[in-house]
Amino acid sequence: MVLVTGFLISSMFIDIATLIIAKSGRFLKTLYSLYIFTPLRLLYSSDKIFFRDIKKMYKKLMKVSFFYRYSRLLVPPPEVPALKKDYSVFVIIPAYNEEENIGACIRSAFEQTKRPEKVIVIDDCSTDRTAEICMEAKKKYRDLVVIRQRENRGKAHNISYVINNFFLGDVTLVLDADTILSGNYIEEIAKPFDNERVMISTGISTPLESSNIFGKIIFRGSVFQYLFFCFRKEAQALRNAVSVICGDSSAYRTSFLKKLGGFPEGTVTEDMDLTWEALEMGHLISFQGKAFAKSRDPTTFKGHWKQMYRWYSGGFQCIYKHGRKLLKAKLLLFTSLLPTYFDILVYSPLFLLGPVLFFFFPTVIIWFYILDFLFTLLALLYVDWRMVTNIPEIYAIKFIWSSVWLFAALKTTFEYLGGKRVWRSRWNRDGLYAKSSGHGFVPTPTLNRHVSEKGI
């Protein structure tokens, strides 16, 4: 009973319900608005109800739930139409010691069905051949601009430098230097900007497969998590409650970035920070399921731990940084962040300490592992049934990610309680990758939504 109750209030149930309701009839949308939005509206709206008058509260309940007030947020268009306006798209690629990846990244940015007007690479004082490779690429691509910084300042600072000092078009696409785009990426990612309220458009990003053993384990275990999060991100976008965009390949309305003065600093996850900032300002964030990108994930245990720690600690840093401002983005706070963090807070200790807790609560732990396996299996069948063979690697990744999340939660919280309010993000690529000869991935314009790396 406890496990069933937990599922009904979990972020997973909210996301599943969102997608079902969004594609169903008006009656179910009404029930969904009653389930999700009525408590939020009653308790947290600007015109607060203090439960002094039961009759008024009941009238308010009826007004909020049964007049279909919020369900319009859940109705997705059947198909995103072609661009009404020919947007000018500029691409920014911040890079540091990316000699193995920068060439392929630049090539994929230019070889698009909708070609960008400019691609700007800003080299953050790399110590390898990154700048040299960019200058060689400039001979082939006349619209490539290469900037070399004299001092290493970090990703967010470099992006903001370009935003504040260079002319940019209507849409700015920011790529990590190890990211490779599908051939139709820019065409697809720019479509939502026909809606003037959309400030950010994000797509699907999955990892590239590595050649070393641990890299293969990371890939086989994490690619499922990436693809399944795309399902959840689609649901979050329908509520306008996306918890984090793809930091390696999202597009932004340039006027929005100019107004902010560039990317926010003060956390190690500027993409999450910017996501929450946009939602707090009342803007829309769109998810494009036909815009595919791939990036190179760390291929060593040390590198993977560092990456996941940065992501998870950045989430807590953003919570402490934004604080009460999150009440301006109620759908984000109450339907994405709080349920998700509650889920993980319960799931991680149970998953890690289950063998010990079994001696005290055997029935609960047995049912926990059974249901976890069944939910994982169902998710695998939804994403790609061929990934069923990846279950051992998936559970290895679950163990690592649960451990990192708890460590990040404790460490970041203690830092905050100790008075820390600003976290610096600097490039640090030591130990991320095993020694290899690089990858030979070449993207194609048409990628299946649930395709694995071997299927490309």
N, C-alpha and C positions, 0 to 999 in steps of 0.2 A: 504494500500500500504506500509506503514511504517513497519507494522508487517510482511508482506510477505518478504520485503527486509531484515529485521532483521533475519528471518529464513534462508534465502539463504546464509548469511554469518556466520551463527551460527555454533558452534561446533557440534551441533546435525546433521545438514545437512552434514557436512564434514564426520562424522562417518557413517551416513546412506549411503552416496555416496560411501565411501570406500568399505563397504561390498557389495554393489550392483555391483560396478565396478570390484571388485576382483573376482567376480564369473560370470562375463559376458565376452563379446567378446573384441577383440582388438580395435575396433572402439571406444567403450565407454571408454576404458582405455586411449586412445589418448585424447579424450575430457576431461577426468578427469585430465590428466597431464597438459593440457592447463589451466584448471580452478585453480588447486592447485599449481602446481610446477613452472609454467613459471614465474609468478610475483616474486616468491621468488628467482629463479635463476637469473633473470634479475637484481633485485635490491640488492641482498645480496651475490652473488657469489664472490669468491676471485678475479676474473677478472671482476671488476665492469664495467657496461655500463653507460655512462653518457649522453646518448641520444643526442650526438652531430651529429651522422650520422644515419638518419632514415633508410637508406638502410641496414646498418650493423645490426641495431637493428632488422629489419624484418627478416634478414637471421638467426640471433640468435634465434629469436622466433620460426621459422620453425624448426631449428635444435633441440631445446629443446623439443618442443611439439610433433612433428610428427615422430620422430625417436624412439619413445617408450622408451625414456631414463630412465624414472623413474617408468614406470608402472610395471617393474619386482618386485618392492617392494610390489606390491599389490597382487601378485599371491600366494595364500596359497597352500601348498601341500594338496592333497585330503585326506590324512590320515598320521598321524605321524607314521613312521615305528618303529618296535621294536628296542631296543638299539643294536647298533653294538658293543659297548664296555661295559664290565661289570664294570661300575663305582663304586668306593668305596664311600659310602655316610656316612657322619658323621652328627649328629643332635646336635644343640646347643639350649638349653632351658634356657634363663635367667628368674629368678623367684624372686618375692618378695611378701611375705605374700599370698601364693597361696595354702594354705592347702586344700581348697575345690576343686581345679582343677588339681593340679599337678599329682595326681595319674592317672587320666584318660588320661592326656596328655602323660605321659610316656608310658602307656599301648598302646595307639594308635600309638605311634612312633615305638614301637617294633613289633606290630602285623600287619605286612605289607607283601604284596606279594613279595616285594624286601626288605629284612631286612637290616637295617643300621648296619655298623660295630661297631659304638659307638654312644651312646646317652650321651651327656654331659650336666648335669644340673648345672648351676652356681647360687647358692643362694646368693642374695645380702643382706646378714645380716638380714634375716627375723626375725620377732618377734613372729611368730606363729609356727605351727608344720610342716612347709614346709620341713625343713631339715630332720626332723625325718621321715616323710613319704617317702622321697627320699631314706633314708638309709634302710627302710623296703623294698622298691621296689628293691633295689640292691641285696637282697637275692634271688629274683626271676629272675632278669635279670643281668647276669654276665657281660654284655657289657655296663652296666650303670656306668657312672663316676659322682660323686657328688663333687662339689667344693663349699666351704663356704667362702664367703668374710667376712673380719673383719669390713669393713666399707661400708656403703651404697653409691654407686657411680652412679647408673643409668643403664639403659638398654644398651645403645650404648657402654659405657665404659666396661661393663662386657663381651659383645660379642667380643669386640676388645681384651680384656685380653686373652680370649681363643684362638682367631685366632693367636695372636702373641706369645703365650707361649706353645701351644700344637700342636702335629702332627695331621693333619687332612687329610682326603682322597681327592679324585678328586672333589667331590661336597659337599658343606656344606649347610644343610637345617637349617634355623633358625626359631624356633617356639616360639610364646608367650605361657606362661604356662597355659593359659586357652583355648588353641586351641586343637581341636580333629580332627584327619585326617580320611579320608576314607581309607579302607584297601589297596587300590591300589595307594595311593597318591605318595609315593616315586618312584614307577615304572613309573608313568606318568610324574611327575615333572622333572625327570632326562633325559627324551628322547631328548629334544632339544640340549643337550650338545654335541651331535654328530657333530653339527655345531660348529666349533672352534671359530666363531665370537660371539656366544651366551655366555653372562656372567651371565645373570640372567634369571631364569624361574619362572613365577608366575602363580597361579591357581585361583580357585574360592573360595572365603571365604564369608560365610553368618553367621548371628548371631543365637545363640541358643534362644529358646523361654523361657521366664521367667514365674514364677508362680504368681507374684504379678500383680496388676491391671495396674499400670503405665508401668511396664516391658512389659506386653502384648501389650499395646498401642505402645510402642517404637518398639517392634518386628513387629507388623502388619503394621506399617507405614514405617519402614526402610528396611525390607527384600526385598520389591519391589525395593527400590533404590539400594540396593546392587546388586541384580540380573540384573537390567537394566544397572548398571555400568559395569557389566561383558560383556554385549553386546558392550558397548562403548570401553572397554579395548581390546576386540578382534579386533575392527576396528583400534584402535590406534597401536596395535602390528603389523598389516599389513603394517602400515606406518613407523614402528619403532619409534613411538612417544608416548609411554606409559607414562602417566603423573605421575602415582604412582603405585608401585607394592603392593601386599598384604604384609604388614609388619609383619603379624602374621604367615606367612607360605610360604615364598619364598625360593628358592634354588639358590645358587651362585656357580660359578666356584671358587674353593678355591684359585687358583693362582691369581685371580683377587682381592680377599679380602686381600691376603698376600701383593700384590703390593701396595694396598691402605693403608696398615697398620691397617686394621680393618674397623669398621663402622665410618663414619664421625660424628663429634660432632659440637655443635654450634647452632643447631636448636632443636626443640622438636619433629620433625618428621624425624628421621634418615632414614626411608625407602624412603621417597620422595627425600631427599638429595642425597642418594645413587643412586636412579633411574636416576636423572638428571646428576649426575657425570658420570655414565656409558655411557649415550647417548652422552654427551659432548666429551667423549674419543673415540667415533665412534664405540662402541660395539652394539650388538643386544640384545634386551630383548624379550623373548618369552612368549606367553600366552598359557597355557594348559587348555582347556575347560573340560578335563576329570579328573582333579585333584581337588578334593573337600575337603574343610575344614570348620569347624564351630568353632566359638569362643563365649565367653560369654561377651556380651555387658552390660554396666551399666543399672541398672533397676530402678533408681530413676531420678527425673528431674534434681537434682543437678549433679548427676554423668553423665547423658547424655549431659548436657550443658558443663561440664568440658571436656568430651571426644571430642565433636564436636569443641569446642573452641581450643583445642590442635591441632586438625587436620587442621582447617582453618588458625589459626595463624601460624602454621608451614609452610603452603604453602606460606604465605607472607614472612616469615623469609627466606625461600629458595630463593624466588625471589630476596630479598635484598642481600643475601649471594652470589648468583651466578652471578647476574648482567649481564655484557657483555659476560660472559662465555657461556650464553645460545645461543649466536649466533653461537656457534660451533655445536649446536643441532638444526638446523633450522626447521626441521620437528616438533620437540617437541614444539618449541617456537611459530611457525606460524600456525600450524594446530591443536594443542591441547591447549596450555596454553593461548595464547592471545584470541582465540575465546571463550574458556570456561570462562575466567575471564570477558570478555566483556559481555557474556550472563548473568552471575550472577549479574554483576554490574547493568545491565538494569532490570533483572527479579526481584531481591530481593526488591528494593524500590517500584516497581509497585505492586508486590504481597502484600507487607505489607501496603502500603499507598493507595492502590486502592480505598477503601471506601471514603477517603478524596479527592483524585484526581478526583473521579467521578463527583463531583460538578463543576469541571473546564473543564474536558475532558471526558464527559460521553460516547461518542461513542468509543473512544480509549479504555477506561477501560472495557466497556462491551465486546468488541471484544477480549481484552486481556484475560479475564477470560474464555470466551467461547473457545478460541483456546487452552488455557492452559488445560482446562478440556478435550477437545477432544484429545490432544496429550497425556495426562496422560492415558486416556481410551485406546487409541491405544497401548501405551506401555504396559499396563496391559494385554491386549489381546495377545500381543506378548510374554510376560514373562510367564504368567499363568492366564488364564481367571478366575480361581477361586478366584483370589485376588481382583476382582471387589468389593467384599463386604468390602474390606479394605480401600475404598476411604476416609471415614472420618478420619481414622488414618493417611493415607498418607498426607492429607492436614494439619493435626496437625503437622506432622513432617516437612512438607514444611515451615510452619510458624516458627517453632523453628529453623530450619537450616538456613533460610533466616535471621533471627534475629541475630543468632550467627555469620554468615559470615560477616555481616555489622559491628558488634561489633569488631570482630577479625581484620577486615581490618583497622578500625580506630585506634584501640589500638596499633596494631603492627606498623602501619605507624608512629604514634606519637612517639613510642619508638625509631624507627629508626631515625626519624628526631631529636630526643633528644640525639642521639649519641650512642645508643645501637647497638652493632654489634654481640654479642654472647648471645644466649639464652640457658640456662641450662635445661636439661631434667632429672628430678628426679622422682622416684616412689612416687606417692601420690594416695592412694586408698581410702582415707576417703570419705564416702558418695556415693561411686559408686554403691553399691548394697543394696537392701532391705534385711532384715534379712530373711533367708530361710534355708531350710535343704539341699540345693544344688540341682543339676540336675542329671538326670539319663540317659542322652543321650548316646547311644552306636552307633557308626557309622557302616555302612556296606560298603563293597567294591564297590557296584554299586549304585550310586545316580543319579537320574534324574536331568538334567541340570536346569529345571525350577521347581523343587519340592519345596514345602513349608515345614516348620518344621513338620507339622502334617502328611506329606506324607512320612516321613522317618521311 
